[in-house]
Amino acid sequence: MNTDVCFFATPINENTSNFKGHDDLLFGYIQDTFAKNQLGFNLLKVEMSKDHHQIEQNIHDGLEKANLVIIDLSSHDPNIYYELGYAKALNKKVIQLQNSHLDSLPFDLGHATVLYDSTTDEGINQFKKDMLEAVKSPETLDTPLSFYAENDVEISGRIDDQGIVEP
C-alpha cells in the first residue's frame, strides 16, 4: 500500500474573493490527473475553519508529512510564500502553480512554475498534462536553509549568497 502524501497548498483566506472556490476547482483537476494516471498519492488540502491555530497546525503537519507539495502562487498571498519557504526548508519536492492570466511571479520563483488557464477546456487539458509531467520530475531545491534544517545545524552569523557567514 502506497503511503506517499501530496499536500496541496493554496490560499484559504475567505477574503480573497478572486480565488473563492478556485482552489476546489484546481484540486479537482489534480485529483482527476492523479486518479487517471494511478499516481498513488494520498492528496491532502487544508480547509478553512474558525480555529486559525488549528489551520496553522494542519498546514505544518501536512507539509511535514508530504513527499510532494503542490502550491498555487497565483494570489501572491504572503501565507502561500511562507508555506513555500517552509516546504523548501524541509527540502520537499515542490511543484509551483500559477494562473497564466495573472501577474508573473518574482524572478527567483518564476522559473519553476506550471502555468494554467482554467477558463477553457484546452487550458484545463494542458494543465493536466503539465501537472502529470511535473509530478514525474518535481523540483527538489537545496537551499542553505534546507541544508541546516536537515543537518540540525545551529545557525549563527548572517546568510549571504554563499550560505552562512560567521560574524
Backbone bond lengths (Angstrom), bond angles and torsions (degrees), N, CA, C in turn:
res aa  C-N    CA-C-N  psi(-1)  N-CA   C-N-CA  omega(-1)  CA-C   N-CA-C  phi
1 M - - - 1.450 - - 1.524 109.71 -
2 N 1.330 116.82 125.28 1.454 122.19 -178.10 1.526 110.16 -77.37
3 T 1.319 116.39 129.37 1.467 120.53 -179.67 1.523 112.19 -113.62
4 D 1.333 117.79 16.13 1.457 119.78 177.92 1.525 109.60 -62.96
5 V 1.324 115.12 141.16 1.459 121.41 -177.85 1.521 108.78 -118.13
6 C 1.323 115.70 134.26 1.456 122.75 173.25 1.522 107.27 -116.44
7 F 1.323 116.25 120.48 1.461 121.73 -179.10 1.523 108.90 -101.43
8 F 1.327 116.59 126.58 1.461 122.26 178.25 1.520 108.26 -100.74
9 A 1.324 116.50 113.72 1.462 122.49 -179.95 1.515 109.00 -102.72
10 T 1.315 115.38 127.80 1.454 121.82 -176.69 1.518 108.73 -151.75
11 P 1.333 118.04 157.42 1.466 118.56 177.94 1.526 110.16 -59.80
12 I 1.329 116.61 132.91 1.462 119.75 177.19 1.524 110.53 -120.39
13 N 1.319 116.14 13.98 1.456 121.66 178.04 1.519 109.49 -71.05
14 E 1.317 116.37 120.58 1.462 119.37 -177.55 1.519 112.67 -65.79
15 N 1.330 118.67 -14.10 1.461 121.92 179.88 1.523 112.81 -89.97
16 T 1.308 118.82 -0.27 1.452 122.39 178.76 1.525 108.10 -87.59
17 S 1.331 116.12 77.06 1.462 122.08 -169.87 1.521 113.56 -61.24
18 N 1.330 119.05 -32.23 1.461 120.79 -179.60 1.521 112.50 -66.80
19 F 1.335 117.00 -17.35 1.453 120.45 -174.26 1.514 112.70 -116.12
20 K 1.340 117.48 5.29 1.458 120.50 -179.45 1.532 109.70 -60.53
21 G 1.309 116.92 121.54 1.458 121.76 179.90 1.519 113.26 83.25
22 H 1.326 116.99 -15.51 1.454 121.21 -177.38 1.531 111.03 -66.70
23 D 1.324 116.53 -37.30 1.465 119.96 179.83 1.518 110.89 -63.72
24 D 1.334 117.52 -37.54 1.467 120.38 177.91 1.522 111.24 -65.37
25 L 1.323 115.75 -38.69 1.460 121.15 178.65 1.532 110.26 -62.71
26 L 1.333 116.82 -51.17 1.468 120.42 178.79 1.523 111.50 -61.62
27 F 1.333 116.12 -43.31 1.461 120.43 179.96 1.533 110.20 -59.38
28 G 1.313 116.84 -39.32 1.465 121.11 177.27 1.521 112.09 -62.71
29 Y 1.339 117.05 -41.88 1.469 120.15 177.11 1.526 111.00 -64.53
30 I 1.326 116.07 -38.80 1.460 120.60 178.82 1.529 110.08 -66.80
31 Q 1.336 116.95 -45.37 1.470 120.59 177.41 1.518 110.69 -57.61
32 D 1.331 116.21 -45.21 1.458 121.65 -179.85 1.529 110.85 -60.11
33 T 1.330 116.35 -45.44 1.465 121.11 179.95 1.528 111.07 -63.28
34 F 1.337 116.76 -44.35 1.461 120.55 -179.27 1.527 110.72 -65.25
35 A 1.334 117.64 -43.41 1.467 121.23 -178.47 1.530 111.03 -68.26
36 K 1.326 116.74 -46.63 1.460 121.53 -177.35 1.523 111.60 -61.05
37 N 1.340 116.77 -34.32 1.459 121.64 -177.17 1.523 113.07 -102.69
38 Q 1.327 116.19 10.46 1.465 123.50 177.18 1.528 111.78 46.09
39 L 1.343 115.07 54.11 1.456 120.39 -177.08 1.522 113.02 -78.06
40 G 1.327 118.43 -16.32 1.456 121.60 169.72 1.510 116.73 71.84
41 F 1.303 118.22 28.32 1.463 121.25 176.15 1.521 109.87 -101.86
42 N 1.317 115.44 146.48 1.458 121.51 168.07 1.524 105.52 -87.13
43 L 1.337 117.46 112.98 1.467 121.73 -176.82 1.523 110.79 -85.68
44 L 1.331 115.98 130.10 1.462 122.15 178.76 1.515 110.49 -121.27
45 K 1.322 115.20 145.93 1.455 122.00 175.60 1.519 107.20 -151.37
46 V 1.320 117.67 140.65 1.459 122.15 179.91 1.529 108.64 -89.66
47 E 1.312 115.75 134.21 1.463 122.08 178.57 1.524 110.19 -99.16
48 M 1.307 115.86 154.39 1.463 122.10 177.63 1.527 109.91 -67.71
49 S 1.325 115.73 139.01 1.461 120.95 173.35 1.521 107.79 -148.49
50 K 1.310 116.66 171.35 1.456 120.85 -179.51 1.527 112.10 -77.42
51 D 1.311 117.81 -18.49 1.453 122.34 -178.55 1.533 108.87 -89.97
52 H 1.334 115.90 91.51 1.458 120.89 -175.40 1.527 112.50 -65.94
53 H 1.323 117.55 -32.59 1.455 120.46 176.55 1.536 110.02 -63.54
54 Q 1.336 116.78 -40.68 1.467 120.85 179.34 1.524 111.00 -67.35
55 I 1.327 117.25 -37.07 1.471 120.28 176.58 1.522 109.51 -60.19
56 E 1.328 116.45 -48.65 1.460 121.05 179.92 1.528 111.20 -59.08
57 Q 1.322 116.70 -43.12 1.466 120.57 179.01 1.520 110.80 -64.71
58 N 1.336 117.62 -41.66 1.470 121.56 179.04 1.531 111.22 -63.34
59 I 1.333 116.77 -37.69 1.464 120.68 177.90 1.523 109.70 -65.20
60 H 1.320 116.76 -49.18 1.476 119.82 178.89 1.519 111.04 -59.62
61 D 1.327 117.44 -46.12 1.462 121.42 179.68 1.529 110.93 -60.20
62 G 1.335 116.17 -45.44 1.464 120.77 -179.34 1.516 112.13 -62.11
63 L 1.328 116.40 -44.09 1.461 120.28 179.07 1.526 111.40 -65.44
64 E 1.318 116.89 -38.78 1.466 120.20 -179.32 1.529 112.06 -69.07
65 K 1.333 117.96 -35.98 1.471 122.19 179.63 1.522 112.75 -75.58
66 A 1.319 116.38 -26.52 1.465 121.92 -168.41 1.520 113.16 -67.11
67 N 1.324 114.55 139.60 1.460 122.07 168.34 1.524 109.44 -89.62
68 L 1.334 115.49 -24.81 1.452 123.36 -178.09 1.524 108.15 -141.97
69 V 1.337 116.97 138.56 1.465 122.20 177.54 1.523 107.76 -121.60
70 I 1.326 115.67 126.97 1.460 121.88 172.62 1.520 105.16 -110.02
71 I 1.336 116.46 125.64 1.455 120.00 -173.18 1.525 110.65 -131.94
72 D 1.327 116.12 127.37 1.458 121.72 179.58 1.525 108.83 -92.60
73 L 1.322 115.79 112.47 1.458 122.35 -177.52 1.528 112.79 -96.49
74 S 1.319 117.90 7.42 1.465 122.03 -173.41 1.523 114.46 -57.98
75 S 1.305 117.37 -34.04 1.462 120.94 -174.66 1.523 113.43 -79.23
76 H 1.322 117.25 -15.38 1.470 122.42 -173.17 1.523 110.64 56.52
77 D 1.314 116.33 29.09 1.463 123.24 179.49 1.531 108.87 -70.90
78 P 1.336 118.35 129.14 1.471 120.14 -179.84 1.527 113.05 -55.59
79 N 1.322 118.31 -34.42 1.462 120.49 179.66 1.527 111.31 -63.14
80 I 1.314 116.55 -35.64 1.464 120.73 179.50 1.527 110.02 -67.54
81 Y 1.322 116.95 -40.96 1.470 119.81 177.48 1.533 110.22 -64.45
82 Y 1.319 117.06 -36.77 1.466 121.12 175.65 1.534 109.62 -60.71
83 E 1.342 116.79 -47.14 1.458 120.91 -178.98 1.533 110.93 -64.41
84 L 1.324 117.18 -37.42 1.461 120.83 176.14 1.532 110.02 -62.92
85 G 1.318 116.89 -45.57 1.462 120.65 178.55 1.517 112.03 -62.50
86 Y 1.329 116.36 -40.02 1.463 120.84 178.97 1.530 110.20 -64.49
87 A 1.333 116.37 -43.67 1.473 120.52 178.36 1.525 110.49 -62.06
88 K 1.329 117.17 -41.16 1.464 120.35 179.28 1.524 110.88 -67.91
89 A 1.332 116.86 -37.68 1.466 119.60 177.79 1.526 110.76 -63.91
90 L 1.339 116.32 -31.65 1.461 121.02 176.82 1.532 112.12 -82.85
91 N 1.337 115.81 0.85 1.467 123.06 179.51 1.529 112.20 60.12
92 K 1.325 116.31 40.93 1.464 121.45 179.52 1.520 110.63 -82.88
93 K 1.314 115.34 154.75 1.461 120.80 170.74 1.519 106.48 -75.39
94 V 1.336 116.51 129.04 1.461 121.31 -172.05 1.519 110.50 -127.32
95 I 1.334 114.95 135.30 1.465 122.03 169.81 1.524 106.16 -115.94
96 Q 1.329 115.81 118.53 1.466 121.38 179.51 1.526 109.35 -94.81
97 L 1.330 115.85 135.92 1.459 122.19 177.51 1.518 109.98 -114.46
98 Q 1.329 116.20 150.00 1.450 120.50 171.19 1.517 109.90 -152.68
99 N 1.338 114.90 138.41 1.453 122.10 175.21 1.526 108.29 -66.52
100 S 1.323 116.98 127.02 1.462 121.35 -175.72 1.527 112.99 -69.36
101 H 1.323 118.61 -13.62 1.459 122.13 -179.13 1.524 113.05 -90.98
102 L 1.312 117.89 -2.65 1.465 121.13 -175.79 1.514 111.51 -106.95
103 D 1.328 115.27 171.11 1.463 121.39 179.05 1.522 110.39 -53.18
104 S 1.323 114.91 144.71 1.463 119.01 -179.84 1.523 110.56 -70.46
105 L 1.319 114.60 162.53 1.454 122.17 179.83 1.527 110.06 -78.68
106 P 1.328 116.65 162.19 1.466 119.08 173.29 1.527 110.07 -55.44
107 F 1.327 116.74 150.91 1.463 121.52 -172.61 1.523 113.85 -54.40
108 D 1.323 118.21 -31.80 1.461 119.45 -176.27 1.528 113.11 -83.19
109 L 1.327 117.65 -2.82 1.466 121.25 177.12 1.524 112.94 -114.61
110 G 1.319 117.85 -25.39 1.459 122.40 -171.53 1.511 115.81 -67.36
111 H 1.326 118.66 -19.03 1.460 120.68 -175.85 1.525 112.87 -73.89
112 A 1.309 118.54 -19.58 1.469 120.96 -174.41 1.520 109.83 -121.14
113 T 1.322 116.50 62.08 1.456 120.23 -172.66 1.525 111.62 -135.60
114 V 1.336 115.89 138.29 1.453 122.19 170.16 1.525 106.42 -92.63
115 L 1.318 116.76 116.26 1.461 120.69 177.96 1.519 108.82 -83.95
116 Y 1.333 115.81 148.46 1.452 118.47 177.98 1.518 110.83 -140.67
117 D 1.322 114.06 153.84 1.458 122.85 175.14 1.525 105.35 -133.45
118 S 1.321 116.10 105.66 1.463 120.03 -176.94 1.527 112.27 -94.98
119 T 1.349 116.46 17.26 1.467 119.22 -178.58 1.528 113.13 -93.64
120 T 1.332 117.58 -11.43 1.463 120.62 179.35 1.529 109.71 -133.28
121 D 1.326 115.83 156.39 1.465 119.90 175.73 1.522 110.62 -61.84
122 E 1.327 116.68 -39.01 1.465 121.01 178.61 1.533 110.40 -61.80
123 G 1.328 116.36 -43.07 1.464 120.70 178.86 1.517 112.14 -64.36
124 I 1.326 116.97 -40.35 1.461 121.93 179.01 1.528 110.41 -65.24
125 N 1.332 116.02 -45.11 1.468 120.07 179.12 1.527 111.18 -63.55
126 Q 1.326 117.12 -39.24 1.465 120.52 177.81 1.526 110.47 -65.47
127 F 1.333 116.57 -39.98 1.466 120.53 177.77 1.525 110.47 -59.77
128 K 1.328 117.20 -44.20 1.469 120.49 -179.68 1.524 111.03 -63.28
129 K 1.332 117.97 -39.53 1.471 121.56 177.46 1.528 110.03 -65.34
130 D 1.339 115.97 -46.38 1.464 120.36 -179.42 1.524 111.17 -64.89
131 M 1.324 116.39 -37.09 1.465 120.88 178.74 1.528 109.96 -64.13
132 L 1.324 117.43 -44.81 1.462 121.32 179.01 1.531 110.16 -59.87
133 E 1.313 116.97 -45.49 1.461 120.93 179.16 1.526 111.13 -62.46
134 A 1.323 117.13 -41.11 1.464 121.23 179.81 1.526 111.63 -66.80
135 V 1.335 117.58 -36.76 1.464 120.51 179.51 1.531 109.96 -66.52
136 K 1.324 115.93 -33.89 1.466 119.61 179.41 1.526 111.94 -69.18
137 S 1.327 117.49 -25.59 1.470 119.80 179.88 1.531 110.22 -147.36
138 P 1.341 117.20 69.40 1.466 120.03 179.76 1.527 111.47 -73.51
139 E 1.321 115.23 163.72 1.465 121.56 179.45 1.520 110.45 -82.85
140 T 1.303 116.34 133.90 1.458 121.36 166.29 1.515 104.79 -115.82
141 L 1.300 115.86 116.12 1.450 119.76 -174.11 1.517 110.87 -105.82
142 D 1.305 115.63 116.06 1.456 120.16 174.94 1.521 107.56 -85.14
143 T 1.290 116.08 124.22 1.456 122.24 177.09 1.516 107.72 -125.24
144 P 1.329 117.73 162.98 1.466 117.66 175.73 1.529 111.70 -54.27
145 L 1.335 116.77 -38.49 1.458 120.71 -179.04 1.529 111.09 -64.95
146 S 1.340 117.62 -43.13 1.463 119.32 -179.36 1.527 110.92 -67.35
147 F 1.331 117.95 -35.60 1.456 120.56 177.29 1.528 110.39 -61.19
148 Y 1.318 116.61 -48.03 1.457 119.77 -177.08 1.525 111.44 -70.23
149 A 1.322 117.56 -34.26 1.466 120.48 177.59 1.532 109.99 -67.58
150 E 1.319 117.15 -43.34 1.466 121.65 -178.20 1.530 111.54 -66.28
151 N 1.318 116.56 -36.88 1.459 120.94 -176.37 1.519 112.73 -97.39
152 D 1.315 116.87 7.99 1.459 122.99 176.57 1.533 111.39 50.01
153 V 1.336 114.40 45.28 1.459 120.96 -179.66 1.520 108.32 -93.82
154 E 1.333 115.96 134.33 1.458 119.80 176.98 1.521 108.17 -72.09
155 I 1.316 116.15 129.27 1.455 120.97 -179.27 1.520 108.56 -90.70
156 S 1.332 115.35 127.63 1.454 120.57 172.51 1.516 107.19 -139.03
157 G 1.293 117.00 159.77 1.454 119.71 -177.07 1.503 110.23 88.32
158 R 1.322 116.33 -155.01 1.461 120.53 -179.61 1.525 109.36 -122.93
159 I 1.312 116.07 162.45 1.453 121.22 179.94 1.523 108.26 -103.52
160 D 1.330 117.44 130.74 1.455 120.58 170.89 1.528 107.69 -125.56
161 D 1.321 117.48 -166.92 1.462 120.84 -176.67 1.533 113.30 -62.72
162 Q 1.307 117.72 -21.10 1.457 121.44 -177.77 1.531 112.29 -95.90
163 G 1.307 118.16 -7.56 1.460 121.58 -178.11 1.514 111.20 123.76
164 I 1.299 116.36 -145.08 1.468 122.10 -177.25 1.533 109.43 -83.82
165 V 1.317 116.43 129.75 1.452 122.63 177.37 1.518 107.34 -113.37
166 E 1.322 116.14 124.73 1.466 119.97 179.69 1.517 109.30 -69.64
167 P 1.347 116.91 145.09 1.463 120.11 -178.65 1.530 111.60 -68.05
